[in-house]
Amino acid sequence: MDSERRAWVYTLKGKFVGTGDCYSFVEEARENITSENPHLVLIMSNISIINSTGVGMIASLMTASKDAKGKLYLVEAPDSARRQLEVTRVWDFLTPLDSLNDLPVNLDI
């Protein structure tokens, strides 16, 4: 949790394909997103594979963050993940960042 930015920060690793671990992560992240801490930052540099189920999970997290008046930030998304998100048009509604250093200090601007 980055309390200064009111954002939950998670580093994703391996396959984001709808395994039990992925579903557990999504459930935990959705529970953590609140109006007091509405933003979600996913560091994706260590994602090896994402499939349509993973894309759906990201869309679900994006919706939860948006409903709490926040944003979902994707940091260092690999090209393969970006392509999957672009094909489904989910990419158009995300806030991608090249580096965690690019994350604004005040996310409510």
C-alpha positions in Angstrom: 0.0 0.0 0.0 1.3 3.4 -1.0 -0.6 5.6 1.4 0.8 8.9 -0.1 -0.7 8.0 -3.4 -3.8 6.2 -2.0 -2.8 3.2 -4.2 -2.4 -0.5 -3.8 0.8 -1.7 -5.5 1.2 -5.3 -6.6 4.0 -7.0 -8.5 2.6 -9.8 -10.7 4.8 -12.8 -11.7 4.5 -15.8 -14.0 1.4 -16.7 -15.8 -1.7 -14.6 -15.4 -4.1 -17.1 -16.8 -6.9 -17.8 -14.3 -5.2 -20.1 -11.9 -6.4 -20.4 -8.3 -3.6 -18.0 -7.3 -4.7 -15.5 -9.8 -8.3 -15.6 -8.6 -7.2 -15.2 -5.0 -5.1 -12.2 -6.0 -8.1 -10.6 -7.8 -10.3 -11.2 -4.8 -7.8 -9.7 -2.4 -7.2 -6.7 -4.7 -10.9 -6.0 -5.2 -11.5 -6.1 -1.4 -8.6 -3.6 -0.9 -9.9 -1.1 -3.4 -12.0 1.5 -1.5 -13.0 5.1 -1.9 -10.2 6.0 0.6 -7.6 4.0 -1.4 -9.1 3.7 -4.9 -6.0 3.3 -7.1 -4.4 0.1 -8.2 -0.9 -0.3 -9.6 0.1 -3.5 -11.3 3.8 -4.0 -12.0 3.7 -6.5 -14.8 7.4 -6.8 -15.9 7.6 -10.4 -14.7 4.4 -11.7 -16.4 5.4 -14.4 -18.8 1.9 -15.2 -20.2 -1.5 -13.6 -20.1 -4.6 -15.1 -21.7 -8.2 -14.0 -22.1 -9.0 -15.0 -18.5 -6.2 -12.8 -17.3 -7.4 -9.9 -19.5 -10.9 -10.3 -18.0 -9.4 -10.2 -14.5 -7.6 -7.0 -15.3 -10.8 -5.5 -16.7 -12.6 -6.5 -13.5 -9.9 -4.8 -11.4 -10.1 -1.7 -13.6 -13.9 -1.6 -13.1 -13.5 -1.9 -9.3 -11.0 0.9 -9.2 -13.1 3.1 -11.5 -16.2 2.5 -9.3 -14.1 3.7 -6.3 -13.2 6.9 -8.3 -9.7 5.6 -8.9 -7.5 4.3 -11.8 -5.7 1.1 -12.7 -2.1 1.7 -13.7 -0.1 -1.0 -15.5 3.6 -0.6 -15.1 6.2 -2.2 -17.4 3.6 -4.4 -19.3 5.4 -6.8 -21.6 4.6 -6.6 -25.3 2.7 -9.9 -25.2 0.4 -8.6 -22.5 0.0 -5.3 -24.2 -1.1 -7.1 -27.4 -3.7 -9.2 -25.6 -5.0 -6.0 -23.9 -5.0 -4.1 -27.2 -6.9 -6.8 -29.1 -9.7 -6.7 -26.6 -9.6 -2.9 -26.4 -9.1 -3.1 -22.6 -5.7 -1.3 -23.2 -7.7 1.9 -24.3 -9.1 2.3 -20.8 -5.9 1.6 -18.7 -3.2 4.0 -17.7 0.1 2.4 -18.8 3.4 3.5 -17.4 6.9 2.6 -18.6 8.3 2.7 -15.1 7.1 2.9 -11.5 9.0 6.2 -11.4 6.4 7.6 -13.8 3.6 7.1 -11.3 2.5 10.6 -10.3 2.8 11.5 -6.6 -0.7 12.9 -6.5 -3.0 10.4 -8.3 -6.1 12.4 -7.7 -5.1 15.2 -10.1 
